[in-house]
Amino acid sequence: MNASESTDRPRHFRIGTQEIVAARPEAGLYVVATPIGNLGDVTLRALATLAGADLIICEDTRVTRRLLDRYGIETPLKVYHDHNAEHVRPRLLARLAEGAVLALVSDAGTPLVSDPGYKLVGAAIEAGHRVVPLPGASASLAALVSAGLPTDRFFFEGFLPVKSGARRNRIAELKSLPATLVVYETGPRLPECLADLAEVLGGRPAAVCRELTKTFEEVRRGPLDLLAAHYAEVGPPKGEIVLVVGAPQEGEAGEKDVDAALRRALATLSVKDAAGAVAAAMGVPKRVVYARALALQNDEDGRGGDD
């Protein structure tokens, strides 16, 4: 372990004009949540750990440096992301084996949530090192509690597929899940994503949560189809976005219901006609039902559907 990193540098952080000395924590890997926008949302425990650590592992030094500069923390930084993880991870594990204190952060929020840090944590646990979570800000939870939708049961999907066809197929798989859905999306892809969500899920209640905790924070709530129409008209917004979508409503057809109806219809109708009849009867988008009909037909007799 480099002595200059472990003993010589100052271990302190600053709150306003008050300077606080930070003790060096017990050796191990600390998973530290950082603010998702407003730098005031960091916890005192997180600041003490970042100041007392031997090394901070981050995705982008420019992003993490803004937080450290705000609180006068001088701990060295090491970049760790998808592109260098295989090369850097053994070195970090070696530091842990030497008794180092490593703090893992993401650019924003809680590490390991849509973030490459989970492999490092898994490897540290496998090697017998101490792993300590420091809870704090999370974009998914912030969006969930601001959406006005049920929170007793929710499912975090992360990012949906980029291509529309694959995205609609994944949404169809999630359709019958009895839980509020939480989805990450980028500004440029938001209008198309909302259009696909509305096509598969109809007018379920939803919320578009943008730039949470930041200056231009916005939460737009409404039925999915109306939200899709709004962003189709105004265009892609800027900033980080979390989508929250309500669970299936009572009486809404689930995938098992659709499959059962299709099997009955396919006994006497072509794939195209069966899909049209079931879609009209159950209020499910025809494109989704047609895809399910093709899959069922292929499962049953090994041939594609006719038109």
RAURUR-V918930 format. One line per field, one symbol per residue. phi: phi as a letter, one per 40 degrees, with the letter a starting at -180 (. if undefined). psi: psi as a letter, one per 30 degrees, with the letter a starting at -180 (. if undefined). burial: + if it has 16 or more other C-alpha atoms within 10 Angstrom, else -. A space follows every 10 residues. Layout:
phi->???
psi->???
burial->???
//
This chain:
phi->.cccccbccc babbbgcccb cbccccdibb cbcbdcaccc cccccccccc ccccabcbca cccccccccd bgcbccbbca adcbdcccdd ccccccccgc bbbcbbcagc dgcfaccccc cccccccgcc bbcbcicacc cccdcbcgbd bcaabccgcc dccccccccc ccccdcccac cbbcacdccd dccccccccc bgbdcaabbb fdgcdbdabb bicdcccccc ccccgccchc bbbbbccdcd gccccccccc cccccccbbc dccccccccc cbgbdccccc cccccccccc bgbcccb
psi->kkefffeelk illkjbfkkk kklklkkakk jjklkfdjff gkleeeeeee eflfkkklej eeeeeeeeee ghkgklkkkj aefgeeeeee eeeeeeffgl jkkkllekak lfjhkffeee eeeeeefglk kkkjlbkkee eeeefffglk gfklkjfbkl lekeeeeeee eeefegkilk kkkklleffe eeeeeeeeee fbhkklkjjk hkflehkkjj llkeeeeeee feeflklllk kkkkkllklk fkkleeeeee eeeeefffll eeeeeeeeee efhkkeeeee eeeeeeeeee ggllll.
burial->----++---+ ++++------ -+-++-++++ +++++++-+- -++--+++++ ++++++++++ +--++-++-- ++++++++-+ +---+---+- -++-++---+ ++++++++++ ++--+++--+ +--+----+- +--+++++++ --++--+-+- ---++--+-+ ------++++ ++-+++--++ +++++++--+ ++++++++++ ++++++++++ +++-----+- ++++++++-- +-------++ ++++++++-- -+-++--++- +++-++---+ +++++++++- -+-+++-+++ +++++++--- ----+--
//
